[in-house]
Amino acid sequence: MFKHLDITTILWEQMTMKKETASGMTDQAAPGRKDQTAGMRKTTQPALPLQREKREREGYDIFPVFSLEEENIYKGYETLAAWISDFRQVTIDGYSGVHWQAFTEALNQAFRKNGISVNWHCIDAALKGEAEIERLTAPFLGGEDPLFGRLFPGELTDFFETAKLEKITPPGNSLDILYGTGAALAGWKGPLVYLDVPRNEIQYRSRAGSVCNTGRSAPRPPAQQYKQFFFVDWVVLNKHRKSLLPRIDAFVDQQRTDGITWMEGENFRHALDLVVRNAFRARPWFEAGAWGGNWMKQHIEGLPYEEINYAWSFELITPENGVILESSGKMLEFGFDFLMVHNNKAVLGKAVSRFGDQFPIRFDFLDTFSGGNLSLQCHPGNAYIKAHFGENFTQDETYYILDAGENAEVYLGFREGVSGERFRETLEESVLDQVPVQVEDFVQVFPAKKHDLFLIPNRTIHCSGVNNLVLEISSTPYIYTFKLYDWLRPGLDGKPRPLNLQRGFENLDFSMEGERVKKELLSVPQLLEEGDDWQLLELPTHQEHFYRIQRLEFESEMQLETEDGAQVCNLVEGGPVRVYTSSRELTLQFAETFVVPAAAGTFKLVNLGKKKAKVVKAFVK
């Protein structure tokens, strides 16, 4: 009998892969390769400008904005210092990834210019010891597992000593500022300033070694940091900022190294009210990968061309995306999560009873044009992801083919009668002997053409082949990919990428084979309604999927209802298209993703182009 091996152990121990890997995203993005802005961030990607620049031509916008009335956003440390100086004691709290030293030094310099002396107090003095925090978090970090942990069930207060928090009191004889992540836990009177950093920037800072996990004094390799961010830090900090949102007096976007933008708290919450009732775009961000392609390089203006490739666009992976507000040309970004904790009912409508503060649907691009196949993979079943990782629902996916090149294919489901035992033996022999696997002997391969939809319920083996631009329409969980075979290629760092055979084989559905795959997983469009120059098509999803997908095809315009549910959309052909909601309009270009919240009620799509427009939309069943 062939002995089954733990492939993660093989890779991590026998192949000495305990050093830095990529961030823990699906199929793993590589670390940035270009050190920018004095070592504070490591990426080729441009920082969000302080000021919105005039665009030279129409096309996909990498910095989409939601515009507000004039003079709602302020720029610079001097303006924030002038606002703070009216008070005697101030608390400055913030998310993970804030460059506290850079921020406080710049703000203190602004105070000094105005002759104001400040007593600075750091909340870190009240943290528990680093060894104690490590004992607290270790059970949720997966030990030697390079990718996975379990969601931490606690609160930010678990990281602090109550007695120490109570001892941090302002002397009261000048301007006293208490700052640091968790500062609001000390309960000081006076205004609350909150600093936010988008998660893409947190990862760029992590790759540069310029930030630490909560309660740690020194940075660790980016992969380890990301795992603690995902399973511990972001979990407790999301709860913390939810409790703070109603009383934030000033909201600061701290992602740039050359300055800040900020808003007064009431104006910020009013802006959230506007966003959750109108169509908007999240800010996308882009990553290279071992299999990445060049479609996005060639079609999206503003992306650095020197990047080795682009594997992903995080179009709408809401735990990772932000939304950009604009006023008088100034731009301020906030994490998408703020919309959910501010008014999840307005965003989700009737689905809020099931999903709460979690936005359920994600859209992202997978670019393999002139690239490589994705890893052969599957995702966990519902019971498995709950038991092992603490997630409430699993990673059910679909591949919508937004564009396809020559010989484009998708690997999906098993061939009839495949032996699970023989398949596993073959994969393990491949790892040990570094010999290629004839994947087609085990897995079905289907030609892919533009506008095809492939259904990938959890536990189904799959991957995209070369020369696809996949619009992945999925449930929101996004890092739980069990790689079974990766074509013997290294990651962008030159090291083997970890496989997950043990977990994969605990989840693989070998009954998804043969004719069943063709019958259940190849979606065939069905006409639902039509008018003089428009059609509404249903793209049937699998019974495992909790979301539906439809395609709107129209020459002039279509009037639609949210039916008390969030609509996530992408312009997959034609355009531009203008979206009208209750008080706003939004112009969309080809391949751009947008959200229409449930509270918008009705919305209208108007085709501004010369040919038929096609918009794909997904929503909870």
DRENNU-137254 format. One record per residue (C-alpha): residue in three letters; x, y, z. Coordinates in steps of 0.2 Angstrom, whole numbers, padded with zeros to 4 digits, always signed. Each point is the difference from the previous one (the first is absolute). Layout:
ALAXYZ
...
END
This chain:
MET+0000+0000+0000
PHE+0007+0017-0005
LYS+0002+0010+0016
HIS-0009+0017+0000
LEU+0011+0015+0005
ASP-0004+0017+0007
ILE+0006+0010-0015
THR+0001+0016+0010
THR+0012-0008+0012
ILE+0011-0006-0015
LEU+0001+0017-0007
TRP+0002+0009+0017
GLU+0013-0012+0008
GLN+0009-0010-0014
MET+0000+0014-0012
THR+0004+0013+0013
MET-0014+0012-0004
LYS-0002+0008+0017
LYS+0005+0017-0007
GLU-0010+0014-0008
THR-0014-0005-0012
ALA-0013+0011-0007
SER-0015+0008+0008
GLY-0013-0013+0004
MET-0012+0004-0014
THR-0008-0012-0012
ASP+0014-0008-0010
GLN+0012+0012+0009
ALA+0006+0017-0006
ALA+0019+0003+0000
PRO+0008+0013+0010
GLY+0003+0017-0008
ARG+0017+0001-0008
LYS+0002+0019+0000
ASP+0004+0010+0016
GLN-0008+0017+0000
THR-0002+0015+0011
ALA+0016-0002+0011
GLY-0004-0019+0004
MET-0017+0003+0007
ARG-0010-0010-0013
LYS+0006-0013-0012
THR-0009-0001-0016
THR-0001+0006-0018
GLN-0017+0007+0002
PRO-0003+0018+0001
ALA-0007+0008+0016
LEU-0017+0008+0001
PRO+0004+0018-0005
LEU-0005+0014+0012
GLN-0009+0009-0014
ARG-0010-0007-0014
GLU+0009+0002-0017
LYS-0009+0004-0016
ARG-0001-0016-0011
GLU+0006+0002-0017
ARG-0012-0013-0008
GLU-0014-0011+0004
GLY+0003-0017+0006
TYR+0001-0011+0015
ASP+0003+0011+0015
ILE+0012-0007+0014
PHE-0005+0014+0012
PRO-0019+0001-0001
VAL-0008+0013+0011
PHE-0017+0004+0009
SER-0001+0019-0001
LEU-0006+0010+0014
GLU-0005+0019+0002
GLU+0015+0012+0000
GLU+0012+0002+0015
ASN-0005-0016+0009
ILE+0017-0007-0001
TYR+0016+0009+0008
LYS+0018-0003-0005
GLY+0016+0001+0010
TYR+0006-0002+0018
GLU-0002+0019+0003
THR-0019+0000-0002
LEU-0001-0015+0011
ALA+0011+0008+0013
ALA-0010+0017-0001
TRP-0016-0010+0004
ILE+0007-0010+0014
SER+0008+0015+0008
ASP-0018+0006+0006
PHE+0000-0014+0013
ARG+0009-0005+0015
GLN+0000-0019-0001
VAL-0001-0010-0016
THR+0000-0019-0004
ILE+0007-0006-0016
ASP-0004-0018-0004
GLY+0003-0010-0016
TYR+0000-0016-0010
SER+0015-0012-0002
GLY+0014+0006-0012
VAL+0000+0018+0006
HIS+0017+0008+0000
TRP-0002+0008+0017
GLN+0017+0007+0001
ALA-0001+0009-0017
PHE-0017+0006+0004
THR+0003+0007+0018
GLU+0017+0008-0006
ALA-0009+0009-0014
LEU-0014+0005+0010
ASN+0011+0006+0014
GLN+0010+0010-0012
ALA-0016+0009-0005
PHE-0004+0004+0018
ARG+0017+0007+0002
LYS-0002+0012-0015
ASN-0014+0008+0010
GLY+0009+0000+0016
ILE-0011-0014+0008
SER+0008-0012+0012
VAL-0007-0017+0002
ASN+0001-0014+0012
TRP+0000-0016-0009
HIS-0005-0017+0008
CYS+0001-0017-0009
ILE-0013-0013+0003
ASP+0013-0013-0003
ALA+0006+0002+0018
ALA-0016-0009+0006
LEU+0002-0015-0012
LYS+0003-0017+0008
GLY+0018-0007-0002
GLU+0005-0007-0017
ALA+0002-0017+0007
GLU-0018+0000+0007
ILE-0007+0007-0016
GLU+0009-0014-0010
ARG-0008-0013+0012
LEU-0017+0008-0003
THR+0001+0000-0019
ALA+0010-0016-0004
PRO-0014-0012+0001
PHE-0008+0010-0014
LEU+0015+0001-0012
GLY+0001-0018-0006
GLY+0017-0004+0007
GLU+0012-0005-0014
ASP-0014+0001-0013
PRO+0006+0013-0012
LEU-0017+0006-0006
PHE-0015-0003+0012
GLY-0005+0003+0018
ARG-0017+0002+0008
LEU-0010+0016+0003
PHE+0004+0007+0018
PRO-0016+0002+0010
GLY+0006+0013+0012
GLU+0001+0019+0002
LEU+0013+0013-0002
THR-0001+0002+0019
ASP+0008-0017+0002
PHE+0016+0008-0005
PHE+0000+0013+0014
GLU+0002+0000+0019
THR-0015+0008+0007
ALA+0010+0007+0015
LYS+0012+0008-0012
LEU-0014+0008-0010
GLU-0007+0008+0015
LYS+0017+0008+0005
ILE+0001+0009-0017
THR-0007+0017+0005
PRO+0003+0017-0007
PRO+0009+0012+0012
GLY-0012+0014-0006
ASN+0012+0015-0001
SER+0002+0000-0019
LEU-0005-0009-0016
ASP+0001-0018+0004
ILE-0001-0013-0014
LEU-0002-0019+0003
TYR+0004-0009-0016
GLY+0002-0018-0007
THR-0011-0014-0006
GLY-0012-0003+0014
ALA+0002+0017+0008
ALA-0019+0002+0002
LEU+0000-0014+0013
ALA+0007+0012+0013
GLY-0016+0009+0000
TRP+0007+0018-0001
LYS-0012+0014-0002
GLY+0001+0012-0014
PRO+0000-0003-0019
LEU+0004-0016-0009
VAL+0011+0000-0015
TYR+0001-0017-0010
LEU+0013-0004-0013
ASP-0004-0013-0014
VAL+0012-0009-0011
PRO-0006-0011-0015
ARG+0005-0018+0000
ASN+0010+0001-0016
GLU+0011+0013+0008
ILE+0001-0010+0016
GLN+0007-0014-0010
TYR+0012+0011-0010
ARG+0006+0007+0017
SER+0002-0018+0007
ARG+0010-0005-0015
ALA+0012+0015+0003
GLY+0001-0005+0019
SER-0006+0017+0005
VAL-0015-0007+0011
CYS-0003-0013+0013
ASN-0015-0010+0006
THR-0010+0005+0015
GLY+0011-0001+0016
ARG+0016-0005-0009
SER+0016+0011+0001
ALA+0008-0006-0016
PRO-0006-0005-0018
ARG-0001-0018-0005
PRO+0001-0007-0018
PRO-0015+0007-0010
ALA-0009-0017-0002
GLN+0000-0002+0019
GLN-0005+0017+0003
TYR-0015-0002-0013
LYS-0006-0015+0009
GLN-0001+0009+0017
PHE-0008+0015-0008
PHE-0013-0011-0008
PHE-0004-0012+0014
VAL+0003+0011+0015
ASP+0004+0019-0002
TRP-0013+0004-0013
VAL-0014-0010+0009
VAL+0002+0010+0016
LEU+0003+0017-0008
ASN-0015-0002-0010
LYS-0010-0002+0015
HIS+0009+0014+0009
ARG-0003+0013-0014
LYS-0019-0006-0001
SER-0002+0006+0018
LEU+0010+0016-0004
LEU-0009+0006-0016
PRO-0015+0009+0008
ARG+0012+0011+0010
ILE+0014+0003-0012
ASP+0003+0019+0000
ALA+0013+0000-0014
PHE+0004-0014-0012
VAL+0018+0000-0008
ASP+0006-0009-0015
GLN+0018-0005+0004
GLN+0005-0010-0014
ARG+0012+0013-0009
THR+0018+0004+0006
ASP-0001+0017-0007
GLY-0016+0007+0009
ILE-0017-0004+0007
THR-0018+0004-0004
TRP-0014+0000+0013
MET-0018+0004+0003
GLU-0010+0005+0015
GLY-0009-0015+0007
GLU-0018+0007-0003
ASN+0004+0003-0018
PHE+0008-0017-0002
ARG-0015-0009+0007
HIS-0011+0011-0012
ALA+0011-0006-0014
LEU-0003-0018+0005
ASP-0019+0003+0000
LEU+0002+0006-0018
VAL+0011-0014-0006
VAL-0012-0014+0007
ARG-0015+0007-0010
ASN+0009+0003-0017
ALA+0010-0010-0013
PHE+0019+0001+0003
ARG+0016-0008-0004
ALA+0013-0007+0012
ARG+0018+0004-0003
PRO+0008-0015-0009
TRP+0018-0006+0003
PHE+0011-0011-0010
GLU+0013-0014+0004
ALA+0012-0010-0009
GLY+0001-0019+0001
ALA+0009-0016-0006
TRP-0013-0002-0014
GLY-0004+0018-0003
GLY-0003+0007-0018
ASN+0000+0016-0010
TRP-0018+0004-0004
MET-0002+0013+0014
LYS+0017+0008-0005
GLN-0006+0003-0017
HIS-0018+0005+0004
ILE+0001+0010+0017
GLU+0008+0017-0001
GLY+0010+0005+0015
LEU+0007-0017+0005
PRO+0019+0000+0001
TYR+0006-0009-0016
GLU+0016-0005+0009
GLU-0009-0013+0011
ILE+0004-0017-0005
ASN-0018-0005-0004
TYR-0017+0003+0008
ALA-0009-0016+0007
TRP-0014+0009+0009
SER-0011+0015+0001
PHE-0008+0001+0017
GLU-0016+0007-0008
LEU-0011-0002+0015
ILE+0007-0011+0014
THR-0008+0010+0013
PRO+0011-0004+0015
GLU+0015+0006-0011
ASN-0008+0015-0010
GLY-0003+0018+0005
VAL-0011+0013-0007
ILE+0007+0017-0005
LEU-0010+0016+0004
GLU+0004+0016-0009
SER-0003+0018+0004
SER+0007+0016-0008
GLY+0013-0012-0009
LYS+0006-0007+0016
MET-0001-0019+0003
LEU-0003-0010+0015
GLU-0002-0019+0001
PHE-0008-0011+0013
GLY-0002-0019+0002
PHE-0015-0007-0007
ASP-0004-0008+0017
PHE-0006+0017+0006
LEU-0015-0001-0012
MET-0005-0016+0008
VAL+0002+0005+0018
HIS-0008+0017-0003
ASN-0016-0007-0008
ASN+0001-0018-0006
LYS-0019+0000-0003
ALA+0001+0014-0013
VAL+0014-0010-0009
LEU-0007-0018+0001
GLY-0019+0003+0002
LYS-0009-0017+0005
ALA+0017-0010-0001
VAL+0006+0009+0016
SER-0008-0013+0011
ARG+0011-0013-0007
PHE+0016+0010-0003
GLY+0000+0014+0013
ASP+0016+0011-0002
GLN+0007-0012-0014
PHE-0002+0005-0018
PRO-0004-0017-0008
ILE+0006+0002-0018
ARG+0017+0003-0008
PHE+0006+0005-0018
ASP+0018-0002-0005
PHE+0010-0002-0016
LEU+0012-0015-0003
ASP+0011+0004-0015
THR+0009-0014-0009
PHE+0002+0008-0017
SER+0018-0006-0005
GLY+0002-0006+0017
GLY-0002-0017+0008
ASN-0014-0011+0007
LEU-0006+0003+0017
SER+0004-0013+0013
LEU-0011-0015-0001
GLN-0011+0002+0016
CYS-0016-0001+0010
HIS-0008+0009+0014
PRO-0007-0006+0017
GLY-0018-0006+0003
ASN-0011+0010+0011
ALA+0002-0011+0016
TYR+0019-0001-0003
ILE+0003+0019-0001
LYS-0010+0003+0015
ALA+0008-0014+0011
HIS+0018+0004-0006
PHE+0001+0018-0003
GLY-0015+0008+0009
GLU-0008+0007-0016
ASN-0019+0001-0001
PHE-0002-0005-0019
THR+0012-0007-0013
GLN+0009+0005-0016
ASP-0013-0005-0014
GLU+0006+0007-0016
THR-0004+0002-0019
TYR+0011+0005-0014
TYR-0007+0013-0012
ILE+0011+0001-0015
LEU+0001+0019-0004
ASP+0013-0003-0013
ALA+0008-0015-0008
GLY+0015-0003-0012
GLU+0005-0014-0011
ASN-0002-0017+0007
ALA-0007+0006+0017
GLU-0006-0014+0011
VAL-0007-0003+0018
TYR+0004-0016+0010
LEU-0016-0005+0009
GLY-0006-0016+0009
PHE+0007-0018-0002
ARG+0000-0011-0014
GLU-0012-0015+0001
GLY+0006-0013+0013
VAL+0016+0008+0006
SER+0008-0009+0015
GLY+0003+0012+0014
GLU+0013-0012+0007
ARG+0010+0000-0017
PHE-0003+0019-0002
ARG+0008+0004+0017
GLU+0014-0012-0003
THR+0004+0008-0016
LEU+0000+0017+0008
GLU+0012-0005+0014
GLU+0012-0009-0012
SER+0000+0016-0010
VAL+0006+0010+0016
LEU+0013-0013+0005
ASP+0007-0003-0017
GLN-0003+0017-0008
VAL-0009-0008-0015
PRO-0015+0008-0009
VAL-0017-0007+0001
GLN-0011-0003-0015
VAL-0015+0010+0008
GLU-0011-0004-0015
ASP+0000-0019+0005
PHE-0009+0005+0016
VAL-0009+0017-0003
GLN-0012+0005-0014
VAL+0005+0015-0011
PHE-0012+0011-0009
PRO+0003+0013-0013
ALA-0004+0018+0006
LYS-0007+0014-0010
LYS-0005+0018+0005
HIS-0016+0000+0011
ASP+0000-0018+0005
LEU-0004-0003+0018
PHE+0008-0015+0009
LEU-0007-0005+0017
ILE+0011-0005+0014
PRO-0009-0006+0016
ASN+0011-0003+0015
ARG+0010-0017+0000
THR+0001+0001-0020
ILE+0017-0002-0008
HIS+0004+0014-0012
CYS+0011+0013-0007
SER+0001+0012-0014
GLY+0012-0003-0015
VAL+0010+0012-0010
ASN-0007+0014-0010
ASN-0015+0004+0011
LEU-0005+0016+0008
VAL-0012-0007+0013
LEU-0012+0010+0010
GLU-0002-0010+0015
ILE-0017+0002+0008
SER+0000-0009+0017
SER-0005+0001+0018
THR+0011+0011+0010
PRO+0013-0012+0009
TYR+0015+0001-0011
ILE+0016-0008+0008
TYR-0006-0018+0002
THR+0008-0008-0015
PHE+0006-0017+0001
LYS+0014-0002-0013
LEU+0001-0018-0007
TYR+0013+0002-0014
ASP+0009+0016-0006
TRP+0008-0006-0016
LEU+0018-0001+0009
ARG+0003+0018-0001
PRO+0007+0012+0013
GLY-0008+0015+0007
LEU+0006+0017-0005
ASP+0013-0001+0014
GLY+0008-0015-0008
LYS-0006-0012+0013
PRO-0013-0015-0001
ARG-0017+0005+0005
PRO-0009-0010+0013
LEU-0013-0013-0005
ASN-0014-0005+0011
LEU-0003-0019-0004
GLN-0006-0005+0017
ARG-0014+0013+0001
GLY-0004-0001-0018
PHE-0003-0019+0001
GLU-0011+0003+0016
ASN-0011+0010-0011
LEU+0001-0005-0018
ASP-0017-0006-0008
PHE+0004-0015-0011
SER-0018-0002-0005
MET+0001+0016-0010
GLU+0006-0009-0015
GLY-0004-0005-0018
GLU-0017+0005-0007
ARG-0005+0008+0017
VAL+0013+0013-0002
LYS-0007+0005-0018
LYS-0018+0000+0007
GLU+0003+0009+0016
LEU+0015+0012-0002
LEU-0002+0007-0018
SER-0012+0014+0002
VAL-0012+0002-0015
PRO-0008+0018-0001
GLN-0019+0000+0000
LEU-0011+0015-0006
LEU-0010+0007+0015
GLU-0007+0016-0008
GLU+0002+0011-0015
GLY-0005+0017-0008
ASP+0002+0009-0016
ASP+0019+0002+0002
TRP+0004-0010+0016
GLN+0001-0017+0007
LEU+0002-0007+0018
LEU+0009-0017+0001
GLU+0001-0011+0014
LEU+0017-0009+0001
PRO-0005-0014+0012
THR+0011-0004+0015
HIS+0002-0016+0009
GLN-0011-0005+0014
GLU+0015+0002+0012
HIS+0002+0018-0005
PHE-0010+0013+0011
TYR+0000+0013-0014
ARG-0007+0002-0017
ILE+0008+0007-0015
GLN-0009+0009-0014
ARG+0006+0009-0016
LEU-0009+0016-0006
GLU+0002+0004-0019
PHE-0007+0016-0006
GLU+0002+0013-0014
SER-0007+0015+0009
GLU-0005-0002+0018
MET-0007-0011+0013
GLN-0010+0004+0016
LEU+0004-0012+0014
GLU-0005-0003+0018
THR+0012-0006+0014
GLU-0015-0010+0008
ASP+0007+0004+0017
GLY+0017-0008-0004
ALA+0018+0006-0004
GLN+0004-0002-0019
VAL+0018-0002-0005
CYS+0003+0003-0018
ASN+0014+0001-0014
LEU-0001+0008-0017
VAL+0006-0016-0010
GLU-0003+0007-0017
GLY-0003+0017-0009
GLY-0002+0016+0009
PRO+0002+0013+0008
VAL-0016-0002+0010
ARG-0007+0012+0012
VAL-0008-0006+0016
TYR-0014+0011+0008
THR-0005-0002+0018
SER-0011+0011+0011
SER+0012+0014+0002
ARG+0016-0004-0010
GLU+0006-0006-0017
LEU+0015-0010-0004
THR+0009-0003-0017
LEU+0007-0017-0002
GLN+0013-0006-0013
PHE+0003-0017-0007
ALA+0006-0013+0014
GLU-0004+0011+0015
THR-0009-0007+0015
PHE-0014+0009+0009
VAL-0012-0002+0015
VAL-0018+0005+0001
PRO-0005-0001+0018
ALA-0017-0007+0005
ALA-0006+0017+0007
ALA+0002+0008-0018
GLY-0016-0008-0004
THR-0001+0003-0019
PHE+0014+0004-0012
LYS+0002+0003-0018
LEU+0013-0005-0012
VAL+0003+0011-0016
ASN+0011-0006-0014
LEU+0011+0014-0006
GLY+0009-0010-0012
LYS-0003-0004-0019
LYS-0003-0019+0002
LYS-0009-0011+0012
ALA+0005+0001+0018
LYS+0001-0016+0011
VAL+0000+0001+0019
VAL+0001-0015+0011
LYS-0007+0001+0018
ALA+0000-0012+0015
PHE-0011+0001+0015
VAL-0006-0012+0014
LYS-0013-0012-0004
END
